[in-house]
Amino acid sequence: MSSFQQRIESKKESITASERKIIHQLNQHDKPFLLSMNELSLLSNVSEPSVVRLYRKLGYASYQELKVALAQELAESKSNATETNDIQVGDQADVVFEKISDQISSALSMTQDQLNVSTIEQAILALQQAKRLYFFGQGLSGTIAEDGAHKFMRLGETTLSVKDPHYQAIYASHMNEQDVVVAISHSGETVDIIDVVEIAKNNGAKIIVITSNRNTTLASMATFLLLTQAAETTKRSDAMVSRIVQLTLIDTLYTRMVALGGERLTSRVNQSRLAVTRMKK
């Protein structure tokens, strides 16, 4: 039986502009089989009859049949990709390096595909207006938080990285509308982070959340939600790769903010660089 993409290829000469919009939405959505016909038509900015014409043109008896086919194909694709990229016992170091590089590249690509540019730009505006900036994380995410604070402190504003949950709670209890918290949690369900973010948010602070799943407690508390994507394999958790994506998102916020700050922020970055350079032999 022909796959969804094969059917599109066979009918490419007769596919209309409206139908291409539908195909684009189905291809870019991470779970297209969960979309109702109404949701798909709204996302594609076309009418529901256009969706009907497309699935019939591709040889599907119903929209439900199309969704089932997409679900099966995506499941098979994910399984094959995991088996191909997973690290095997017999892999030498160069092969392991190559596979990890491929996994990182894939995670960055998946994250880029679902980036919400508007949300990122709004988060950057909040960072520009903040009097104080806090990076909160625990465990590995705490290390990412430290790296983020290390970058932003070069801009000359009050920037803190806090890993201890008690310290986080104390800082959060004194926050107000001039504060921004960057909360990092791969799972989005780290209890201590959720607790301190709740305190910070109740006091008026804006919350930038970097996590991997929008359907988590921490994600639901975000003023600005930045999602990472990474595939788990049998030899490692997806958190091993997602930390690279988290760092890339923080680098994106920082670099964009410096660019928007013009000469003022560029001068501050150079001052910071010079201060560190003087300490080197």
C-alpha positions as CSV (number, residue, x, y, z in Angstrom):
1,M,0.0,0.0,0.0
2,S,1.3,3.4,-0.9
3,S,2.4,5.8,1.8
4,F,1.0,9.3,2.3
5,Q,4.0,10.9,0.7
6,Q,4.0,8.4,-2.2
7,R,0.3,9.2,-2.9
8,I,1.1,13.0,-2.8
9,E,4.0,12.4,-5.3
10,S,1.7,10.4,-7.6
11,K,-0.9,13.2,-7.7
12,K,1.5,16.2,-7.5
13,E,0.4,17.5,-10.9
14,S,-3.2,17.9,-9.8
15,I,-2.7,19.1,-6.3
16,T,-4.1,22.7,-5.8
17,A,-2.7,25.6,-3.8
18,S,-5.3,24.9,-1.0
19,E,-4.4,21.3,-0.9
20,R,-0.7,22.1,-0.6
21,K,-1.5,24.2,2.5
22,I,-3.3,21.2,4.0
23,I,-0.3,18.9,3.2
24,H,2.1,21.4,4.7
25,Q,0.1,21.4,8.0
26,L,0.0,17.6,8.1
27,N,3.7,17.3,7.5
28,Q,4.8,19.9,10.0
29,H,2.5,18.9,12.9
30,D,4.1,16.5,15.4
31,K,0.9,14.5,15.8
32,P,-1.3,15.2,12.7
33,F,-3.5,12.2,13.4
34,L,-4.9,14.0,16.4
35,L,-6.2,16.9,14.4
36,S,-10.0,17.1,13.7
37,M,-11.0,18.1,10.2
38,N,-12.1,21.4,11.6
39,E,-8.8,22.0,13.3
40,L,-6.9,21.1,10.2
41,S,-8.9,23.4,8.0
42,L,-8.5,26.3,10.4
43,L,-4.7,25.7,10.6
44,S,-4.5,25.5,6.8
45,N,-6.8,28.5,6.3
46,V,-9.0,26.5,3.9
47,S,-12.5,25.1,3.9
48,E,-13.4,21.6,5.2
49,P,-14.5,20.6,1.7
50,S,-10.9,21.2,0.6
51,V,-9.8,18.6,3.1
52,V,-12.4,16.2,1.9
53,R,-11.3,16.7,-1.7
54,L,-7.7,16.1,-0.8
55,Y,-8.1,12.8,1.1
56,R,-10.4,11.5,-1.7
57,K,-7.8,12.5,-4.3
58,L,-5.2,10.6,-2.4
59,G,-7.3,7.5,-2.4
60,Y,-8.5,7.5,1.3
61,A,-12.1,6.5,1.8
62,S,-12.5,8.9,4.8
63,Y,-10.7,11.4,6.9
64,Q,-10.4,8.8,9.7
65,E,-8.7,6.4,7.3
66,L,-6.2,9.2,6.5
67,K,-5.5,9.8,10.2
68,V,-5.0,6.1,10.9
69,A,-2.5,5.8,8.0
70,L,-0.6,8.9,9.2
71,A,-0.4,7.5,12.8
72,Q,0.9,4.1,11.5
73,E,3.5,5.7,9.2
74,L,4.8,8.1,11.9
75,A,5.1,5.2,14.4
76,E,7.0,3.1,11.9
77,S,9.3,6.0,11.0
78,K,10.1,6.8,14.7
79,S,10.8,3.1,15.3
80,N,13.1,2.8,12.3
81,A,14.9,6.1,13.2
82,T,15.5,4.9,16.8
83,E,16.9,1.6,15.7
84,T,19.2,3.2,13.1
85,N,20.6,5.9,15.4
86,D,20.7,4.0,18.6
87,I,24.2,3.3,19.9
88,Q,25.2,-0.4,19.8
89,V,27.6,-2.3,22.1
90,G,30.0,-2.9,19.2
91,D,30.1,0.7,18.0
92,Q,33.6,2.2,18.2
93,A,34.1,5.7,19.6
94,D,34.0,7.4,16.1
95,V,30.7,5.8,15.4
96,V,29.3,6.7,18.8
97,F,30.4,10.3,18.2
98,E,28.7,10.3,14.8
99,K,25.5,8.9,16.1
100,I,25.3,11.4,19.0
101,S,26.1,14.2,16.5
102,D,23.2,13.0,14.3
103,Q,20.9,12.9,17.4
104,I,21.8,16.4,18.4
105,S,21.3,17.6,14.8
106,S,17.9,15.9,14.7
107,A,16.8,17.4,18.0
108,L,17.8,20.9,16.9
109,S,15.9,20.5,13.7
110,M,12.8,19.2,15.4
111,T,12.9,22.1,17.9
112,Q,13.4,24.6,15.1
113,D,10.4,23.2,13.3
114,Q,8.1,24.0,16.2
115,L,9.6,27.3,17.4
116,N,7.1,30.0,18.0
117,V,8.9,33.1,16.8
118,S,6.3,35.5,18.3
119,T,6.7,33.9,21.8
120,I,10.5,34.2,21.6
121,E,10.4,37.8,20.6
122,Q,8.0,38.6,23.4
123,A,10.3,36.8,25.8
124,I,13.2,38.9,24.6
125,L,11.1,42.1,25.1
126,A,10.5,41.0,28.7
127,L,14.2,40.3,29.2
128,Q,15.0,43.8,27.9
129,Q,12.6,45.4,30.4
130,A,13.6,43.3,33.4
131,K,15.4,44.9,36.4
132,R,16.4,41.5,37.7
133,L,16.9,38.2,35.9
134,Y,16.9,34.8,37.6
135,F,17.9,31.4,36.2
136,F,16.3,28.5,38.1
137,G,17.1,24.8,37.5
138,Q,17.9,21.6,39.4
139,G,20.4,18.9,38.7
140,L,21.5,19.0,35.1
141,S,19.0,21.8,34.4
142,G,20.7,23.8,37.2
143,T,24.0,23.5,35.2
144,I,22.2,24.9,32.1
145,A,20.8,27.7,34.3
146,E,24.3,28.6,35.4
147,D,25.5,28.8,31.8
148,G,22.6,31.0,31.0
149,A,23.3,33.4,33.8
150,H,27.0,33.5,32.9
151,K,26.0,34.8,29.4
152,F,23.4,37.4,30.6
153,M,25.5,38.8,33.4
154,R,27.8,40.2,30.6
155,L,25.1,42.7,29.8
156,G,25.6,44.5,33.1
157,E,22.2,43.9,34.7
158,T,21.4,42.0,37.9
159,T,21.5,38.4,36.8
160,L,21.5,35.4,39.2
161,S,21.7,31.6,38.8
162,V,20.2,29.8,41.8
163,K,20.1,26.0,42.2
164,D,19.2,25.5,45.8
165,P,15.4,25.3,46.2
166,H,15.4,27.2,49.5
167,Y,17.4,30.1,48.0
168,Q,15.1,30.0,45.0
169,A,12.0,30.3,47.3
170,I,13.5,33.2,49.2
171,Y,14.3,35.1,46.0
172,A,10.9,34.3,44.6
173,S,9.1,35.6,47.7
174,H,10.6,39.1,47.1
175,M,9.9,39.3,43.3
176,N,7.7,41.7,41.5
177,E,6.6,42.8,38.0
178,Q,10.2,43.9,37.2
179,D,11.6,40.4,37.6
180,V,11.9,37.7,35.0
181,V,12.6,34.0,35.9
182,V,14.0,31.6,33.3
183,A,12.9,28.2,34.7
184,I,14.6,25.2,33.1
185,S,13.2,21.6,33.6
186,H,13.4,18.9,30.9
187,S,10.5,17.0,32.5
188,G,8.4,20.0,33.4
189,E,7.4,18.2,36.6
190,T,10.3,18.9,39.0
191,V,8.4,19.7,42.2
192,D,10.8,22.3,43.7
193,I,10.9,24.3,40.5
194,I,7.1,24.2,40.2
195,D,6.8,25.5,43.8
196,V,9.2,28.4,43.4
197,V,7.8,29.4,40.0
198,E,4.4,29.5,41.6
199,I,5.7,31.9,44.3
200,A,7.4,34.1,41.7
201,K,4.4,34.2,39.4
202,N,2.0,35.1,42.3
203,N,4.3,38.0,43.1
204,G,4.1,39.3,39.5
205,A,7.3,38.0,37.9
206,K,7.3,36.9,34.3
207,I,8.2,33.3,33.7
208,I,10.2,32.0,30.7
209,V,9.9,28.2,30.8
210,I,12.3,25.9,28.8
211,T,11.0,22.4,28.8
212,S,10.2,19.4,26.5
213,N,6.5,19.0,26.9
214,R,3.7,21.6,26.7
215,N,1.4,19.2,28.7
216,T,3.2,19.6,32.0
217,T,2.6,21.6,35.2
218,L,5.6,23.9,34.7
219,A,4.6,24.6,31.0
220,S,1.1,25.6,32.1
221,M,2.6,28.2,34.4
222,A,4.7,29.9,31.7
223,T,4.3,33.5,30.6
224,F,6.5,32.5,27.6
225,L,6.9,28.8,26.8
226,L,10.0,27.6,24.8
227,L,9.8,23.9,23.9
228,T,12.7,21.5,23.2
229,Q,12.4,18.3,21.1
230,A,14.6,15.2,21.3
231,A,14.1,11.5,20.7
232,E,15.0,9.0,23.4
233,T,17.0,5.9,22.6
234,T,17.8,2.8,24.6
235,K,21.3,3.9,25.4
236,R,20.5,7.3,26.7
237,S,17.6,9.5,27.9
238,D,16.5,12.4,25.6
239,A,17.7,14.8,28.4
240,M,21.3,14.1,27.3
241,V,20.6,15.7,23.9
242,S,17.9,18.2,25.0
243,R,20.5,20.0,27.1
244,I,22.2,21.1,23.9
245,V,18.9,22.4,22.6
246,Q,18.3,24.2,25.9
247,L,21.7,25.9,25.6
248,T,20.9,26.8,22.0
249,L,17.6,28.4,23.0
250,I,19.3,30.5,25.7
251,D,22.0,31.5,23.2
252,T,19.3,32.6,20.8
253,L,17.7,34.8,23.5
254,Y,21.1,36.3,24.4
255,T,22.3,36.9,20.9
256,R,19.0,38.4,19.8
257,M,18.9,40.7,22.9
258,V,22.5,41.9,22.2
259,A,21.6,42.6,18.6
260,L,18.6,44.6,19.6
261,G,20.6,46.5,22.3
262,G,22.9,48.0,19.7
263,E,26.0,49.8,20.7
264,R,25.0,50.0,24.4
265,L,24.9,46.3,25.0
266,T,27.8,45.6,22.6
267,S,29.9,47.9,24.7
268,R,28.9,46.1,27.9
269,V,29.8,42.7,26.4
270,N,33.2,44.1,25.3
271,Q,33.7,45.4,28.9
272,S,33.0,42.0,30.3
273,R,35.3,40.3,27.8
274,L,38.1,42.7,28.6
275,A,37.7,42.2,32.3
276,V,38.1,38.4,31.9
277,T,41.0,38.8,29.4
278,R,43.0,40.8,31.9
279,M,43.0,37.7,34.2
280,K,44.6,35.5,31.6
281,K,48.4,35.3,31.2
